[in-house]
């Protein structure tokens, strides 16, 4: 198994809910073990500023999945 860190982020359509759903999906990955997820934090968008702030986090998992499968 390899330790993998995944950046999560969304700024449209209930971004906190999208990150919650991403964590749920990571917890159910085959051949993988969910380790932890950071706190969610807000950040300003890069580029055009006429869009909502992002909600971001970093998740950590152990997995034997290949990158394409992950």
C-alpha atoms as a printed R data frame, in Angstrom:
   type eleno elety resid chain resno       x      y       z
1  ATOM     1    CA   UNK     A     1   0.000  0.000   0.000
2  ATOM     2    CA   UNK     A     2   1.070  3.549  -0.718
3  ATOM     3    CA   UNK     A     3   0.217  6.636   1.319
4  ATOM     4    CA   UNK     A     4  -1.626  9.175  -0.850
5  ATOM     5    CA   UNK     A     5  -2.624 12.768  -0.133
6  ATOM     6    CA   UNK     A     6  -5.543 14.170  -2.113
7  ATOM     7    CA   UNK     A     7  -6.481 17.813  -2.460
8  ATOM     8    CA   UNK     A     8 -10.233 18.402  -2.260
9  ATOM     9    CA   UNK     A     9 -11.980 21.581  -3.280
10 ATOM    10    CA   UNK     A    10 -15.257 22.981  -4.555
11 ATOM    11    CA   UNK     A    11 -16.913 26.365  -4.880
12 ATOM    12    CA   UNK     A    12 -20.262 25.650  -6.521
13 ATOM    13    CA   UNK     A    13 -23.412 23.718  -5.585
14 ATOM    14    CA   UNK     A    14 -23.003 23.351  -1.804
15 ATOM    15    CA   UNK     A    15 -19.212 22.996  -1.616
16 ATOM    16    CA   UNK     A    16 -19.154 21.696   1.976
17 ATOM    17    CA   UNK     A    17 -21.634 18.974   1.031
18 ATOM    18    CA   UNK     A    18 -19.491 18.078  -1.999
19 ATOM    19    CA   UNK     A    19 -16.432 17.663   0.227
20 ATOM    20    CA   UNK     A    20 -18.498 15.591   2.685
21 ATOM    21    CA   UNK     A    21 -19.523 13.343  -0.216
22 ATOM    22    CA   UNK     A    22 -15.915 13.098  -1.421
23 ATOM    23    CA   UNK     A    23 -14.806 11.920   2.034
24 ATOM    24    CA   UNK     A    24 -17.609  9.337   2.098
25 ATOM    25    CA   UNK     A    25 -16.496  8.095  -1.334
26 ATOM    26    CA   UNK     A    26 -12.857  7.887  -0.212
27 ATOM    27    CA   UNK     A    27 -13.878  5.864   2.835
28 ATOM    28    CA   UNK     A    28 -15.566  3.307   0.588
29 ATOM    29    CA   UNK     A    29 -12.743  2.829  -1.932
30 ATOM    30    CA   UNK     A    30 -11.730 -0.798  -2.446
31 ATOM    31    CA   UNK     A    31  -8.182 -1.831  -1.500
32 ATOM    32    CA   UNK     A    32  -7.809  1.384   0.479
33 ATOM    33    CA   UNK     A    33  -7.782  2.608   4.050
34 ATOM    34    CA   UNK     A    34  -9.005  6.093   4.921
35 ATOM    35    CA   UNK     A    35  -6.547  7.740   7.333
36 ATOM    36    CA   UNK     A    36  -7.716 11.326   7.905
37 ATOM    37    CA   UNK     A    37  -9.093 14.513   6.450
38 ATOM    38    CA   UNK     A    38  -7.993 18.004   7.406
39 ATOM    39    CA   UNK     A    39 -10.400 20.657   8.579
40 ATOM    40    CA   UNK     A    40 -12.218 22.446   5.801
41 ATOM    41    CA   UNK     A    41 -10.976 25.938   5.035
42 ATOM    42    CA   UNK     A    42 -12.073 28.747   2.746
43 ATOM    43    CA   UNK     A    43  -9.891 30.355   0.098
44 ATOM    44    CA   UNK     A    44 -10.386 33.073  -2.462
45 ATOM    45    CA   UNK     A    45 -10.581 31.912  -6.078
46 ATOM    46    CA   UNK     A    46  -7.550 32.371  -8.277
47 ATOM    47    CA   UNK     A    47  -8.195 34.116 -11.555
48 ATOM    48    CA   UNK     A    48 -11.610 35.725 -12.000
49 ATOM    49    CA   UNK     A    49 -12.882 37.039  -8.664
50 ATOM    50    CA   UNK     A    50 -16.545 37.027  -9.696
51 ATOM    51    CA   UNK     A    51 -17.067 33.530  -8.289
52 ATOM    52    CA   UNK     A    52 -17.678 32.148  -4.792
53 ATOM    53    CA   UNK     A    53 -14.870 31.312  -2.381
54 ATOM    54    CA   UNK     A    54 -13.606 27.744  -2.382
55 ATOM    55    CA   UNK     A    55 -13.900 25.220   0.423
56 ATOM    56    CA   UNK     A    56 -10.728 23.095   0.535
57 ATOM    57    CA   UNK     A    57  -9.290 20.167   2.452
58 ATOM    58    CA   UNK     A    58  -6.627 17.482   2.185
59 ATOM    59    CA   UNK     A    59  -7.406 13.807   2.659
60 ATOM    60    CA   UNK     A    60  -4.929 11.038   3.409
61 ATOM    61    CA   UNK     A    61  -5.450  7.394   2.468
62 ATOM    62    CA   UNK     A    62  -3.407  4.226   2.113
63 ATOM    63    CA   UNK     A    63  -4.208  2.441  -1.121
64 ATOM    64    CA   UNK     A    64  -2.995 -0.257  -3.459
65 ATOM    65    CA   UNK     A    65  -5.014  1.229  -6.343
66 ATOM    66    CA   UNK     A    66  -3.137  2.468  -9.392
67 ATOM    67    CA   UNK     A    67  -3.432  6.217 -10.063
68 ATOM    68    CA   UNK     A    68  -5.858  5.663 -12.948
69 ATOM    69    CA   UNK     A    69  -8.105  3.534 -10.737
70 ATOM    70    CA   UNK     A    70  -7.951  5.995  -7.881
